[in-house]
């Protein structure tokens, strides 16, 4: 039964996703192929992106070969309960910090059957920024079983929340691909 009052336009033949750019879709497709070739399973732990990294991966056919699960831990309590991030760490340094991103990446691996994780925490705006942590500040951490943790801090200077979130998704997919190489 069609939805009343809702129309859908056809996508260009090369694009599978209705949400993500061709660039993000291509990164996700490459990530899936590379993870599959090394028999790696992926888990995500997302705060400011609210599941968009998982969504970008799952928008590609064949994602189930490598995508294990995703944690959307938008508030601090979820970070503590689902990923084991200590409340004291969040209270002392704030949720948007390198140590919290690292703990999120470790916690995602520990609470899944994956080999590779990515964690994102940041301030997508339009509010919530401070002089020390302005809107657009994003911490991305990746962890790989027996290969340690990597972290990067990004500062995305875009006008909208959606632009910051999509820039963070792209950076996270690139970070995952780097950990596979």
Residue pairs with C-beta under 8 A, 6 or more apart in sequence:
11 18
14 22
15 22
15 25
16 25
16 59
16 60
16 61
17 24
17 25
17 56
17 59
17 60
19 52
19 55
19 56
19 59
20 28
20 55
20 56
20 59
20 166
20 169
21 166
23 170
24 56
24 166
24 169
24 170
24 173
25 56
25 59
25 60
27 56
27 170
27 173
27 174
27 177
28 56
28 57
28 59
28 60
28 63
28 173
29 60
30 177
31 42
31 57
31 66
31 173
31 176
31 177
31 180
32 57
32 60
32 62
32 63
32 65
32 66
32 67
34 177
34 180
34 181
35 41
35 42
35 65
35 66
35 116
35 176
35 180
36 62
36 65
36 66
38 180
40 66
40 114
40 115
40 116
40 144
40 180
41 66
41 67
41 68
41 112
41 113
41 114
41 115
41 116
42 57
42 66
42 67
42 68
42 114
42 115
42 116
42 117
42 118
42 176
43 68
43 69
43 70
43 71
43 108
43 109
43 112
43 114
43 116
43 117
43 118
44 51
44 53
44 54
44 57
44 69
44 70
44 71
44 108
44 117
44 118
44 119
44 120
44 172
45 70
45 71
45 73
45 83
45 104
45 105
45 107
45 108
45 117
45 118
45 119
45 120
46 52
46 53
46 54
46 70
46 71
46 72
46 73
46 119
46 120
47 72
47 73
47 74
47 79
47 95
47 104
47 120
47 121
47 122
48 96
48 120
48 121
48 122
48 123
48 124
48 138
48 164
48 165
48 168
49 120
49 122
49 124
49 165
49 168
49 169
49 172
50 72
50 74
50 165
51 70
51 72
52 165
52 166
52 168
52 169
53 70
53 118
53 120
53 169
53 172
53 173
54 67
54 70
54 72
56 169
56 173
57 63
57 66
57 67
57 173
58 67
68 112
68 113
68 114
69 112
69 114
71 78
71 82
71 83
71 108
71 111
72 78
73 79
73 82
73 83
73 104
76 85
76 87
76 90
76 95
79 85
79 90
79 95
79 100
79 103
79 104
79 107
80 86
80 87
80 90
82 107
82 111
83 103
83 104
83 107
83 108
83 111
83 119
84 103
84 106
84 107
84 110
84 111
85 100
85 103
85 104
85 107
86 103
89 99
89 100
89 103
90 100
93 99
93 100
94 100
94 133
95 121
96 121
96 122
96 123
96 133
96 137
96 138
96 139
97 121
97 139
98 139
98 141
98 151
98 153
100 121
100 139
101 119
101 120
101 121
101 139
101 140
101 141
101 151
102 119
102 141
102 143
102 149
102 151
104 119
104 121
104 141
105 117
105 118
105 119
105 141
105 142
105 143
105 149
106 117
106 143
106 149
108 114
108 117
108 118
108 119
108 143
109 115
109 116
109 117
109 143
109 145
115 144
115 145
116 142
116 143
116 144
116 145
116 176
116 179
116 180
117 142
117 143
117 144
118 140
118 141
118 142
118 172
118 175
118 176
119 139
119 140
119 141
119 142
119 143
120 138
120 139
120 140
120 168
120 172
121 138
121 139
122 136
122 137
122 138
122 139
122 154
122 164
122 168
123 129
123 133
123 134
123 135
123 136
123 137
123 138
124 135
124 136
124 161
124 164
124 165
124 168
125 135
125 136
125 160
125 161
125 164
126 135
126 160
126 161
127 135
128 135
129 135
129 136
129 137
134 155
135 164
136 154
136 155
136 156
136 157
136 158
136 164
137 153
137 154
137 155
138 153
138 154
138 155
138 156
138 164
138 167
138 168
138 171
139 151
139 152
139 153
139 154
140 151
140 152
140 153
140 154
140 168
140 171
140 172
140 175
141 149
141 150
141 151
141 152
142 149
142 150
142 151
142 175
142 176
142 178
142 179
143 149
143 150
144 179
147 179
150 175
150 178
150 179
152 171
152 175
154 167
154 168
154 171
156 163
156 164
156 167
156 168
158 164
158 167
